[in-house]
Amino acid sequence: MSRSEGQPDDPTLDDLYEQLETLAETVDDPDERTEVRRTMRLADRLSHNGMVNRVITQFTGKDKAEAFVGSVIIGLPMLVEDGVIDIGEFLATTPAFFAVNIALAVSLVVGILYVADFREVQIHNPYFGFVPRRPVWVLGIAFVTATAMMTLWGRVTWDEPWVNLCQVSVVFTAMAIGGSLGDIIPGED
């Protein structure tokens, strides 16, 4: 059946079952019918283990942990890189670039979560009626993780707060990317 014959633009699992049932009724060879039934069982198993038609709607404690792990995995190499300190010092002398860096981090997180086609992520129960919870938490987790780890490892001493904040923002950008990937790639139960 072609798309022009009434097939929806976004096929669903029900559409697949319907097509397979139609196929099972039209094949006359018992071996072919058995193969169609086997395919139907496979589609059913895939739908029950969450691999088909997966939509992420909630942001749970597990998602927060995944965002944290993603932040750490991507951010660790940045923490030991001296270039982070130099870039942060440059951002401190050019506040407009600091603002662009923060906007870039926010844009990348929103893009990964909602625009890139890793998984369908839906917004539910936003803050103030319009601010999605997921990017707020991913960005917050990345920022706290970057700040805590850079402080813990002596990368920033907070004797120059503005410069140190700019240095943290460099690691934060990487950790925000890692956090968003860590959150959505494993999916949700």
KEKE-3310 file (N, C-alpha, C; in steps of 0.2 Angstrom, whole numbers, plus 5000, padded with zeros to 4 digits):
npx = (5004:5003:5009:5000:4988:4981:4988:4995:5006:5014:5018:5011:5013:5001:4997:5007:5004:4991:4995:5003:4993:4984:4993:4995:4983:4982:4993:4996:5004:5009:5021:5025:5015:5017:5029:5025:5017:5027:5035:5025:5025:5038:5037:5028:5035:5045:5038:5034:5046:5050:5057:5051:5042:5045:5042:5048:5042:5042:5053:5063:5071:5080:5083:5089:5100:5106:5109:5118:5129:5132:5136:5148:5156:5158:5163:5175:5188:5189:5191:5204:5211:5222:5219:5206:5206:5213:5204:5193:5198:5199:5186:5182:5187:5180:5164:5153:5156:5156:5142:5137:5143:5136:5123:5125:5127:5114:5107:5112:5109:5094:5092:5098:5089:5076:5076:5085:5085:5085:5077:5059:5055:5044:5036:5030:5021:5027:5038:5031:5022:5028:5041:5052:5055:5065:5077:5080:5084:5094:5104:5106:5111:5123:5129:5131:5139:5150:5155:5157:5166:5177:5181:5183:5194:5204:5205:5199:5199:5191:5196:5196:5181:5173:5182:5184:5171:5169:5178:5173:5161:5166:5169:5156:5148:5153:5149:5135:5131:5135:5127:5114:5114:5117:5105:5095:5098:5099:5085:5069:5061)
npy = (4994:5011:5027:5037:5030:5032:5030:5036:5050:5049:5034:5022:5010:5002:5004:4996:4983:4981:4981:4969:4960:4960:4956:4943:4937:4937:4929:4913:4902:4891:4892:4905:4912:4908:4915:4928:4929:4927:4939:4948:4944:4948:4962:4965:4961:4971:4983:4981:4981:4994:4999:5003:5017:5026:5038:5051:5058:5062:5069:5061:5056:5047:5051:5063:5058:5052:5063:5069:5060:5060:5073:5072:5063:5069:5081:5078:5077:5091:5097:5094:5101:5114:5124:5128:5137:5147:5151:5154:5166:5174:5175:5182:5195:5199:5202:5201:5189:5180:5180:5175:5162:5156:5157:5149:5136:5134:5134:5123:5113:5113:5111:5098:5091:5093:5096:5089:5072:5062:5055:5056:5070:5076:5091:5092:5099:5112:5124:5139:5139:5139:5136:5123:5109:5099:5105:5115:5108:5100:5109:5116:5105:5102:5115:5115:5104:5107:5118:5113:5103:5109:5118:5108:5101:5111:5120:5132:5145:5155:5167:5177:5181:5184:5180:5167:5162:5163:5154:5142:5142:5138:5124:5121:5122:5111:5101:5103:5099:5085:5081:5083:5073:5062:5061:5059:5049:5036:5035:5032:5023)
npz = (5000:4996:5001:4996:4996:5008:5019:5034:5038:5049:5053:5065:5078:5078:5065:5059:5064:5059:5045:5045:5049:5038:5028:5033:5031:5017:5012:5006:5008:5021:5027:5024:5031:5044:5045:5045:5056:5066:5064:5068:5082:5086:5084:5093:5105:5104:5106:5119:5126:5125:5114:5103:5097:5107:5119:5128:5143:5156:5169:5179:5195:5191:5178:5181:5188:5177:5169:5177:5177:5163:5162:5170:5163:5150:5155:5162:5155:5151:5164:5167:5158:5153:5145:5147:5158:5152:5142:5150:5156:5145:5142:5153:5150:5140:5141:5133:5125:5135:5138:5126:5126:5136:5131:5120:5127:5132:5121:5114:5123:5123:5109:5108:5116:5112:5098:5090:5083:5093:5102:5105:5114:5126:5132:5148:5162:5164:5171:5178:5168:5155:5155:5151:5161:5160:5152:5162:5173:5168:5164:5176:5184:5177:5179:5193:5195:5187:5194:5207:5205:5199:5209:5219:5214:5214:5203:5202:5213:5218:5221:5212:5208:5196:5185:5189:5188:5174:5170:5175:5167:5155:5156:5161:5149:5141:5150:5150:5138:5138:5149:5144:5133:5141:5148:5139:5130:5136:5138:5146:5159)
capx = (5000:5007:5007:4995:4982:4978:4993:4997:5013:5018:5015:5011:5014:4995:4998:5011:5000:4986:4998:5005:4987:4982:4998:4994:4977:4983:4997:4993:5009:5009:5028:5025:5010:5021:5034:5022:5016:5034:5036:5020:5027:5044:5035:5025:5040:5049:5034:5033:5052:5051:5061:5047:5037:5047:5041:5050:5037:5043:5059:5063:5077:5084:5085:5094:5107:5109:5112:5125:5134:5134:5140:5155:5159:5160:5167:5181:5194:5189:5193:5212:5214:5224:5215:5199:5208:5214:5197:5189:5201:5197:5179:5181:5189:5175:5158:5148:5157:5153:5135:5136:5145:5130:5117:5127:5126:5107:5104:5114:5104:5088:5093:5099:5083:5070:5076:5089:5080:5088:5071:5054:5054:5038:5036:5025:5021:5033:5039:5028:5018:5031:5049:5052:5059:5071:5083:5082:5087:5100:5108:5107:5115:5129:5133:5133:5144:5156:5157:5159:5172:5183:5183:5186:5201:5208:5205:5197:5200:5186:5199:5193:5175:5171:5186:5183:5164:5170:5182:5168:5157:5168:5167:5149:5146:5154:5145:5128:5130:5135:5121:5108:5115:5116:5098:5090:5100:5097:5078:5066:5057)
capy = (5000:5017:5033:5040:5027:5033:5029:5042:5052:5046:5028:5020:5003:5000:5003:4990:4977:4981:4979:4962:4956:4960:4951:4936:4934:4936:4924:4906:4897:4891:4895:4913:4914:4908:4920:4935:4929:4928:4946:4951:4943:4952:4969:4965:4961:4977:4988:4981:4983:5001:5001:5006:5022:5028:5045:5053:5063:5064:5070:5058:5056:5043:5056:5068:5054:5051:5070:5070:5055:5062:5079:5070:5059:5074:5086:5076:5079:5098:5099:5094:5104:5121:5129:5130:5142:5153:5153:5158:5172:5178:5177:5187:5201:5200:5199:5199:5183:5176:5179:5171:5156:5154:5156:5143:5131:5134:5132:5116:5108:5113:5108:5091:5088:5094:5097:5083:5067:5056:5053:5061:5072:5080:5095:5091:5102:5117:5129:5145:5137:5139:5135:5116:5107:5095:5109:5118:5103:5098:5115:5116:5099:5104:5120:5114:5099:5110:5122:5109:5099:5114:5120:5103:5100:5117:5123:5139:5146:5160:5174:5182:5177:5185:5176:5160:5160:5163:5148:5137:5142:5134:5117:5120:5121:5104:5097:5103:5094:5078:5080:5082:5067:5057:5061:5056:5043:5029:5035:5032:5017)
capz = (5000:4995:5006:4993:4997:5014:5024:5038:5037:5054:5055:5072:5079:5076:5057:5057:5066:5054:5039:5046:5049:5031:5025:5035:5028:5010:5010:5006:5010:5028:5030:5024:5036:5050:5046:5046:5063:5070:5064:5073:5089:5087:5084:5100:5110:5104:5109:5126:5130:5125:5109:5097:5099:5114:5120:5135:5145:5163:5171:5186:5198:5186:5173:5185:5189:5170:5167:5181:5174:5156:5163:5172:5158:5145:5158:5165:5151:5152:5170:5168:5152:5155:5140:5150:5162:5147:5138:5155:5157:5139:5142:5158:5148:5135:5144:5128:5123:5140:5137:5120:5128:5140:5126:5116:5131:5133:5114:5113:5127:5120:5103:5109:5120:5108:5090:5087:5083:5097:5105:5106:5121:5126:5138:5153:5168:5164:5177:5176:5163:5149:5155:5152:5167:5158:5151:5168:5177:5165:5164:5183:5186:5174:5182:5200:5194:5185:5199:5212:5203:5198:5216:5223:5211:5214:5196:5203:5220:5220:5224:5207:5207:5189:5181:5190:5185:5167:5169:5176:5162:5149:5158:5161:5142:5139:5154:5148:5132:5141:5153:5139:5130:5146:5150:5134:5126:5139:5138:5153:5160)
cpx = (5004:5005:5001:4988:4979:4982:4995:5004:5017:5015:5016:5012:5007:4995:5002:5008:4995:4989:5000:4999:4984:4986:4996:4988:4978:4988:4994:4997:5009:5016:5028:5020:5014:5026:5031:5020:5022:5036:5032:5022:5033:5042:5032:5030:5044:5045:5034:5040:5054:5055:5058:5042:5038:5046:5043:5045:5039:5051:5060:5070:5082:5087:5090:5101:5110:5112:5118:5130:5136:5138:5147:5159:5162:5165:5174:5188:5194:5192:5201:5215:5216:5220:5209:5201:5209:5208:5193:5192:5199:5190:5178:5183:5184:5168:5153:5149:5155:5146:5133:5138:5139:5124:5119:5125:5118:5104:5106:5110:5097:5087:5094:5092:5077:5070:5080:5084:5082:5081:5066:5053:5049:5039:5030:5026:5027:5033:5035:5024:5021:5038:5049:5057:5065:5077:5085:5086:5094:5106:5110:5112:5122:5133:5135:5139:5150:5159:5160:5166:5178:5185:5186:5193:5205:5209:5203:5197:5195:5189:5197:5187:5173:5175:5185:5176:5165:5173:5177:5163:5159:5167:5160:5146:5147:5149:5138:5127:5130:5129:5115:5108:5114:5109:5094:5092:5098:5089:5075:5062:5049)
cpy = (5006:5022:5036:5037:5027:5032:5036:5044:5050:5040:5026:5012:4999:4999:4997:4984:4976:4978:4971:4958:4955:4955:4944:4933:4933:4931:4917:4901:4897:4893:4902:4915:4914:4913:4927:4935:4930:4935:4950:4950:4947:4959:4970:4966:4968:4983:4987:4982:4990:5003:5004:5011:5025:5036:5047:5059:5066:5065:5067:5059:5052:5047:5061:5064:5053:5057:5071:5066:5058:5069:5077:5067:5064:5079:5084:5078:5087:5100:5099:5098:5112:5126:5131:5136:5148:5155:5157:5165:5177:5180:5182:5194:5204:5198:5197:5191:5178:5174:5174:5164:5153:5152:5150:5137:5129:5131:5125:5111:5108:5110:5100:5087:5088:5094:5091:5077:5061:5052:5058:5063:5077:5084:5094:5095:5107:5122:5136:5145:5137:5137:5127:5114:5104:5100:5113:5114:5101:5103:5116:5111:5100:5109:5119:5109:5102:5115:5118:5105:5103:5117:5114:5101:5106:5121:5130:5139:5152:5166:5179:5179:5178:5180:5169:5158:5159:5156:5142:5137:5138:5127:5116:5119:5114:5100:5097:5099:5087:5077:5079:5075:5061:5056:5057:5050:5036:5029:5034:5026:5019)
cpz = (5000:5000:5003:4994:5004:5020:5028:5037:5043:5056:5062:5072:5077:5068:5055:5058:5060:5047:5039:5046:5042:5027:5027:5032:5021:5008:5011:5008:5018:5031:5030:5030:5043:5051:5047:5054:5068:5070:5068:5080:5090:5088:5091:5105:5110:5107:5116:5130:5128:5119:5103:5100:5105:5114:5127:5137:5152:5164:5178:5189:5194:5181:5175:5186:5182:5167:5171:5178:5167:5157:5165:5167:5152:5148:5161:5161:5151:5158:5171:5162:5154:5150:5143:5154:5157:5144:5143:5156:5151:5140:5148:5155:5142:5137:5139:5125:5129:5139:5131:5122:5132:5136:5122:5120:5131:5126:5112:5117:5124:5113:5103:5112:5115:5100:5087:5088:5087:5099:5105:5113:5121:5133:5142:5159:5168:5170:5174:5170:5156:5149:5156:5157:5165:5157:5158:5172:5174:5165:5172:5186:5183:5177:5189:5199:5192:5190:5205:5211:5202:5204:5219:5220:5211:5207:5197:5211:5223:5223:5219:5205:5199:5185:5182:5188:5177:5165:5170:5170:5156:5150:5158:5154:5140:5143:5153:5142:5134:5145:5149:5136:5135:5148:5145:5130:5129:5139:5145:5153:5160)
residu = (MET:SER:ARG:SER:GLU:GLY:GLN:PRO:ASP:ASP:PRO:THR:LEU:ASP:ASP:LEU:TYR:GLU:GLN:LEU:GLU:THR:LEU:ALA:GLU:THR:VAL:ASP:ASP:PRO:ASP:GLU:ARG:THR:GLU:VAL:ARG:ARG:THR:MET:ARG:LEU:ALA:ASP:ARG:LEU:SER:HIS:ASN:GLY:MET:VAL:ASN:ARG:VAL:ILE:THR:GLN:PHE:THR:GLY:LYS:ASP:LYS:ALA:GLU:ALA:PHE:VAL:GLY:SER:VAL:ILE:ILE:GLY:LEU:PRO:MET:LEU:VAL:GLU:ASP:GLY:VAL:ILE:ASP:ILE:GLY:GLU:PHE:LEU:ALA:THR:THR:PRO:ALA:PHE:PHE:ALA:VAL:ASN:ILE:ALA:LEU:ALA:VAL:SER:LEU:VAL:VAL:GLY:ILE:LEU:TYR:VAL:ALA:ASP:PHE:ARG:GLU:VAL:GLN:ILE:HIS:ASN:PRO:TYR:PHE:GLY:PHE:VAL:PRO:ARG:ARG:PRO:VAL:TRP:VAL:LEU:GLY:ILE:ALA:PHE:VAL:THR:ALA:THR:ALA:MET:MET:THR:LEU:TRP:GLY:ARG:VAL:THR:TRP:ASP:GLU:PRO:TRP:VAL:ASN:LEU:CYS:GLN:VAL:SER:VAL:VAL:PHE:THR:ALA:MET:ALA:ILE:GLY:GLY:SER:LEU:GLY:ASP:ILE:ILE:PRO:GLY:GLU:ASP)
# end
